[in-house]
Amino acid sequence: MVEWKILFEDCSGYEQNVLFELVSSAKKILRENRKLLREK
């Protein structure tokens, strides 16, 4: 996970929170739609 650390190290706390929420939302969407993605 070194890449994540490098990506986040120069971000403000606000930026880190926004990025965390974006990644969390994307993960949830991917998992909820896993079946749809496999069908394509």
C-alpha positions as YAML, in Angstrom:
chain: A
units: angstrom
residues:
- id: 1
  name: MET
  ca: [0.00, 0.00, 0.00]
- id: 2
  name: VAL
  ca: [2.97, 2.28, -0.45]
- id: 3
  name: GLU
  ca: [1.30, 3.86, -3.48]
- id: 4
  name: TRP
  ca: [-1.64, 5.00, -1.35]
- id: 5
  name: LYS
  ca: [0.69, 6.51, 1.24]
- id: 6
  name: ILE
  ca: [2.56, 8.44, -1.46]
- id: 7
  name: LEU
  ca: [-0.71, 9.59, -3.02]
- id: 8
  name: PHE
  ca: [-2.09, 10.89, 0.27]
- id: 9
  name: GLU
  ca: [1.04, 12.29, 1.93]
- id: 10
  name: ASP
  ca: [0.80, 15.78, 0.41]
- id: 11
  name: CYS
  ca: [-2.99, 16.08, 0.85]
- id: 12
  name: SER
  ca: [-4.66, 18.20, 3.49]
- id: 13
  name: GLY
  ca: [-6.94, 16.52, 6.00]
- id: 14
  name: TYR
  ca: [-9.94, 17.74, 4.02]
- id: 15
  name: GLU
  ca: [-8.54, 16.29, 0.78]
- id: 16
  name: GLN
  ca: [-7.82, 12.99, 2.50]
- id: 17
  name: ASN
  ca: [-11.39, 12.81, 3.81]
- id: 18
  name: VAL
  ca: [-12.88, 13.57, 0.38]
- id: 19
  name: LEU
  ca: [-10.66, 10.98, -1.32]
- id: 20
  name: PHE
  ca: [-11.52, 8.41, 1.34]
- id: 21
  name: GLU
  ca: [-15.25, 9.01, 0.78]
- id: 22
  name: LEU
  ca: [-14.81, 8.75, -3.00]
- id: 23
  name: VAL
  ca: [-12.93, 5.46, -2.76]
- id: 24
  name: SER
  ca: [-15.40, 4.09, -0.22]
- id: 25
  name: SER
  ca: [-18.32, 4.97, -2.48]
- id: 26
  name: ALA
  ca: [-16.63, 3.46, -5.54]
- id: 27
  name: LYS
  ca: [-15.92, 0.25, -3.62]
- id: 28
  name: LYS
  ca: [-19.56, 0.01, -2.51]
- id: 29
  name: ILE
  ca: [-20.81, 0.58, -6.08]
- id: 30
  name: LEU
  ca: [-18.43, -2.04, -7.47]
- id: 31
  name: ARG
  ca: [-19.53, -4.63, -4.94]
- id: 32
  name: GLU
  ca: [-23.23, -3.86, -5.40]
- id: 33
  name: ASN
  ca: [-22.90, -4.20, -9.18]
- id: 34
  name: ARG
  ca: [-20.43, -7.07, -9.34]
- id: 35
  name: LYS
  ca: [-22.94, -9.33, -11.08]
- id: 36
  name: LEU
  ca: [-23.69, -6.71, -13.75]
- id: 37
  name: LEU
  ca: [-20.00, -6.19, -14.43]
- id: 38
  name: ARG
  ca: [-19.41, -9.92, -14.94]
- id: 39
  name: GLU
  ca: [-22.17, -10.13, -17.54]
- id: 40
  name: LYS
  ca: [-20.47, -7.67, -19.91]
...
